[in-house]
Amino acid sequence: MTADGRVALVTGASRGIGRATAVALAGAGMRVAVGYATDEDAAGATAEAITAAGGEAIVAAIRVEDPEAVDAAFRSIEAGLGPVEVLVNNAGVTADGLVVRMTDDAWQRVLAVDLTGAFHTIRRATPKMMRARFGRIVNVSSVVAHVGGAGQANYGAAKAGLLGLTMCAAREWAKYQLRVNTVGFGVVETPMTETIRSEKFRETYLAQIPLGRWAQPDEVAQPVCFLLSDASSYITGQHISANGGYVMGS
């Protein structure tokens, strides 16, 4: 994958999948805006890892649930690097709880960040992509969108919603040579998933993964990078599952 200085924004790039993706895109020659919501130090560490390897990166504060904050972030990126040509919607939060006990706030918070946030960034990025007749977008989904997860109705609904958003956007903008796809993951070794790993969970979930292990962030970042590369030039509106075989055929 080579990218010839394309400008990429990766949301939620402070750590985990987002950091791995940002570093990989920079390694392929993209200039990367490292998006973060709260942890500026971690975002700075991602940018430093990129620059130490000879790449170009800036940090970009972006609360994706707030359209005004999204617009401000894009204006900052456009001033520092240029128009966003490649977008990875990776920002996400969880607020698990059984449906009968889930609060309105927990429901709205996860939908606002994980689904509406992607809508906000796509809406802001695409006018300039359309004019340039170039744009590549990957929305990061989850295996929960396909099989559900007890206590994750808000998260599952948001991640399933990304699949519908992706297909609709792909149909709207194909004539402008914009491509929109999703990558879905299972359990990945990230700080966010560390908080949900009881021993019982590990044993139960691992028993259902044919490859018999958790994913590493790089293993999810690589299919994201593939969908953003010229190697996938005839792929749009599609979903790639990187879940160790936990879900097959979707």
LINUR-V907139 format. One record per helix or strand of 2 or more residues. SS is the DSSP state (helix for helix, strand for strand). FROM is the first residue (numbers start at 1). TO is the last residue. If there is no record, write none. Layout:
((SS & FROM & TO) (SS & FROM & TO))
//
This chain:
((strand & 7 & 10) (helix & 16 & 27) (strand & 31 & 36) (helix & 40 & 52) (strand & 56 & 61) (helix & 67 & 80) (strand & 86 & 89) (helix & 99 & 101) (helix & 104 & 132) (strand & 135 & 142) (helix & 144 & 147) (helix & 153 & 176) (strand & 178 & 185) (helix & 191 & 194) (helix & 199 & 206) (helix & 217 & 227) (helix & 230 & 232) (strand & 239 & 242))
//
